[in-house]
Amino acid sequence: MKMKNWMTKLGLTIGAGLLMAACGNGETAGEEAINVGILQLMDHESLNASREGFLDALEEAGYVEGENITVDYQNAQGDQSNLQTMSERLSGESDLILAIATPAAVSLANMDEETPILFTAITDPVDADLVASLDAPGSNLTGTTDAGPIEEQVKLLLSLIPEGGKVGIIYNSSEPNSVIQGDQATAVIEAAGSEVVLKTVSSTNEVQQAMESLAGDVDGIYVPTDNTLASTMATVADVAKANKIPVVTAFSENDSVSGLATYGIDYYELGRQTGEMALEILENDADPASMPVESSDNLKLIVNEEMAEAIGIDPASIVVPE
């Protein structure tokens, strides 16, 4: 009997110790940490802001990394082969995956047909074959689109150059979203009676030469949402300053802009919005297949006053035409 009582006490002591250890690791008894994977195409301000907004939304809802959620963050640094390897790593190992930018989402979609995948910073998920439609995605993918007000952005640029002046457009021709936006911008520019000069690049190494060629032939430059150009905006800005050319972009960089101005998406808020969608999946068992793709109506004008002064434009004169 003494031996039996001693063994019972020992069992209770060990059990209590295990429970305390579990609590010390940030998990309550019976709970496991949620595994969230993040696959980001490359490192630049807009994509980083999207990721930060997503994680902040989860944290504010009580999901704290190191306590009840683990985050496996993978950045492909713009390399397609990295996307493949990282997609394999995250597939089947995550309760939910966030894909930041179209190539990341496409890579994951080709790899994983079951794990809920949310995407953000994607302009046209339908054209990229990620969803059947914006209202009814139809698979394990849904998320938020960064499709901006292209017409308003182009009209902003046109208001800053002589009437009938030439407008340059530059983007990476291998990014489908950029091609779509380029076509849309071209239509708006030509409808306004201006001529379009198009320059495309295939890598960051070609941006400076393309910009210098373009700057010598146009009155203003439009840059659509493009990952290659976004990662080389310092180069774009230097050429623009040297030639005193206004550059309007379709994207911002964490509440700033390297060009002259933009009117568009707040990527941090777009990331938060994607995080709210993640909470619906994690807490309410929402099905991505029936969750409409969301867009942001939180648009804002951002003006780079330093750039304006450098190219001889009064920052106060820059407004979005009605």
Secondary structure, 3 states (H helix, E strand, C coil): CHHHHHHHHHHHHHHHHHHHHHHHCCCCCCCCCEEEEEEECCCCHHHHHHHHHHHHHHHHCCCCECCCEEEEEEECCCCHHHHHHHHHHHCCCCCEEEEECHHHHHHHHHHCCCCCEEEEEECCCCCCCCCCCCCCCCCCEEEEECCCCHHHHHHHHHCCCCCCCCEEEEEECCCHHHHHHHHHHHHHHHHCCCCEEEEEECCHHHHHHHHHHHHCCCCEEEECCCHHHHCCHHHHHHHHHHHCCCEEECCCCCCCCCCCEEEEECHHHHHHHHHHHHHHHHHHCCCHHHCCCEECCCEEEEECHHHHHHCCCCHHHCCCCC
